[in-house]
Amino acid sequence: MTNGNNHTSVIKILFLALFPAFIFFFSSCVNDKKKVDELFEKKTGVDIARNIESYLSQGGKMKGKLTAPVMYRYQDTLPRVELPETLHVDFYDDSTKIESQLDAHFARYFETQNKVFLKDSVTVFNTKGDTLHCRELWWDQGQQKFYTDKAVRIHRKDMILIGVGLSAPQDFKTFEMYQITNSIIRMSSQDFPQ
């Protein structure tokens, strides 16, 4: 009978000794969803470059020069390039003379779409002195055109046009404003009869 009691005592001692280990093992198997998601989260590759000077070409001809202080290139499901600290672009005609220029505080280039989203103090101007001001603008590099459905203001030598929405070729020689909400015509004293 002592043998049976010893056997039961050994089992009780083992159970009491291993019980905390079982509790720890089973409690450690309960995972925090956030921690599990972090383990399997795809880490985004980011390349950073400074003092950017990039040349744009189409059909073997130089079409523009972009300068920016910093560039981030994200390599994830939607490859893109961001220029978060201003940018400047000179657009060239076929004889590499500047025909228009662009400035903005922020740009995001979608590589697979060949489009650039520009925002914050966007300005486009051409050699005639026409200047476009807007908060947001898309630049379609494939079609070589600008467009927006947001508020725009265009300064010309003889007038200021204020409206909503715009489409214009990259050289900004012409434009189509979708809705003109206001216009100011500039006249000199010579335009009035004496």
C-alpha positions in Angstrom: 0.0 0.0 0.0 2.9 2.3 0.5 3.8 1.7 -3.0 0.5 3.0 -4.3 0.6 6.0 -2.0 4.2 6.8 -3.1 3.1 6.6 -6.7 0.2 9.0 -6.1 2.5 11.3 -4.1 5.0 11.4 -6.9 2.2 12.3 -9.4 0.9 15.0 -7.1 4.4 16.5 -6.7 5.1 16.4 -10.4 1.7 17.9 -11.1 2.3 20.7 -8.6 5.8 21.3 -10.0 4.8 21.3 -13.6 1.4 23.1 -13.2 3.1 26.6 -13.4 4.9 25.5 -16.6 1.6 24.3 -18.2 0.0 27.6 -17.2 2.9 29.6 -18.8 2.9 27.4 -21.9 -0.8 27.7 -22.5 -0.9 31.5 -21.7 2.0 32.1 -24.1 0.1 30.4 -26.9 -2.6 33.2 -26.7 -1.3 35.8 -29.2 -2.0 39.4 -29.4 -3.4 40.0 -32.9 -1.5 43.3 -33.3 1.8 41.6 -32.5 1.1 38.8 -34.9 0.1 41.3 -37.7 3.4 43.2 -37.0 5.4 40.0 -37.5 3.8 39.4 -40.9 3.5 43.0 -42.0 5.3 43.7 -45.3 8.1 46.2 -44.6 8.2 48.9 -47.3 11.5 49.5 -48.9 12.3 53.2 -49.1 15.2 54.7 -51.0 16.2 58.3 -50.0 18.1 60.7 -52.3 19.2 64.3 -51.8 19.9 67.2 -54.2 18.0 65.6 -57.1 18.7 66.6 -60.7 16.8 64.4 -63.2 16.3 64.8 -66.9 13.1 63.8 -68.6 13.1 62.5 -72.2 10.4 61.3 -74.6 11.1 59.7 -77.9 14.8 60.3 -77.5 14.4 64.0 -77.0 15.1 65.9 -73.8 11.8 67.3 -72.6 12.6 68.5 -69.1 14.8 68.9 -66.1 13.6 68.3 -62.6 15.4 69.6 -59.5 14.4 68.9 -55.8 16.2 68.9 -52.5 15.0 65.4 -51.4 13.3 62.3 -53.0 11.7 59.2 -51.4 11.2 56.1 -53.6 8.8 53.6 -52.2 9.0 50.0 -53.4 5.8 48.3 -52.4 2.5 47.3 -54.0 2.1 50.8 -55.5 5.6 51.9 -56.5 5.9 55.7 -56.3 8.3 58.5 -55.8 7.6 61.5 -53.5 9.3 64.9 -53.5 8.1 66.3 -50.2 10.3 69.5 -49.9 9.6 71.4 -53.2 10.5 70.7 -56.8 11.1 72.7 -59.9 10.8 71.5 -63.5 11.9 73.2 -66.7 10.1 71.9 -69.8 12.0 72.2 -73.1 10.8 72.5 -76.7 12.4 70.5 -79.5 15.4 72.8 -79.7 15.9 72.4 -75.8 14.8 76.0 -75.1 12.6 76.4 -72.0 9.0 76.8 -73.0 7.4 76.4 -69.6 8.3 75.9 -65.9 6.6 74.3 -62.9 7.0 74.8 -59.2 5.3 72.9 -56.3 5.9 72.1 -52.6 5.0 68.4 -53.0 4.8 65.8 -55.8 4.0 62.1 -55.9 4.9 60.2 -59.1 3.0 57.0 -59.7 5.4 54.9 -61.8 3.0 52.4 -63.2 0.6 55.2 -64.3 3.2 57.7 -65.6 1.3 60.5 -63.7 2.4 63.0 -61.2 0.2 64.5 -58.5 1.3 68.0 -57.4 0.0 70.0 -54.5 0.6 73.0 -52.3 1.4 76.2 -54.1 1.5 74.8 -57.6 2.7 77.3 -60.2 3.1 76.7 -64.0 4.2 79.5 -66.3 5.2 79.8 -69.9 7.5 82.1 -72.0 4.5 84.4 -72.8 4.1 85.3 -69.1 0.9 83.3 -68.5 0.9 81.9 -65.0 -1.3 79.2 -63.5 -1.7 79.0 -59.7 -3.6 76.2 -58.0 -3.4 73.9 -54.9 -3.6 70.6 -56.7 -2.7 69.6 -60.3 -2.1 66.3 -62.2 0.6 66.0 -64.8 0.1 63.2 -67.2 3.6 62.6 -68.7 2.4 60.2 -71.4 -0.2 62.7 -72.8 2.1 65.7 -71.9 -0.7 67.6 -70.3 -1.8 69.2 -67.0 -5.3 68.9 -65.5 -7.3 69.5 -62.3 -10.9 69.7 -61.1 -10.0 72.1 -58.3 -9.9 75.9 -58.1 -7.4 77.7 -60.4 -6.2 81.2 -61.0 -4.5 82.3 -64.3 -2.6 85.5 -64.7 -2.2 86.8 -68.2 -0.8 90.1 -69.4 -4.3 91.5 -70.0 -6.5 89.6 -67.4 -6.8 87.4 -64.4 -9.1 84.4 -64.7 -10.4 82.6 -61.7 -12.3 79.3 -62.0 -12.7 75.6 -61.3 -11.0 72.9 -63.4 -8.5 73.2 -66.1 -6.8 71.2 -68.9 -3.6 72.4 -70.6 -0.8 71.0 -72.7 2.6 70.7 -71.0 3.9 73.8 -72.8 1.0 75.8 -71.3 0.6 77.7 -74.6 -3.2 77.1 -74.5 -5.6 76.0 -71.8 -9.2 75.2 -71.3 -10.9 76.3 -68.0 -14.0 74.3 -67.2 -15.8 76.9 -65.2 -14.8 80.6 -65.0 -16.1 82.1 -61.7 -14.5 85.6 -62.0 -12.3 87.6 -64.4 -10.5 90.8 -64.1 -9.5 92.7 -67.2 -6.4 94.8 -67.0 -6.6 98.1 -69.0 -4.2 100.9 -69.3 -5.3 104.6 -69.6 -4.5 104.4 -73.3 -7.4 102.0 -73.7 -10.0 104.7 -72.7 -11.2 107.3 -75.1 -10.0 110.9 -74.5 
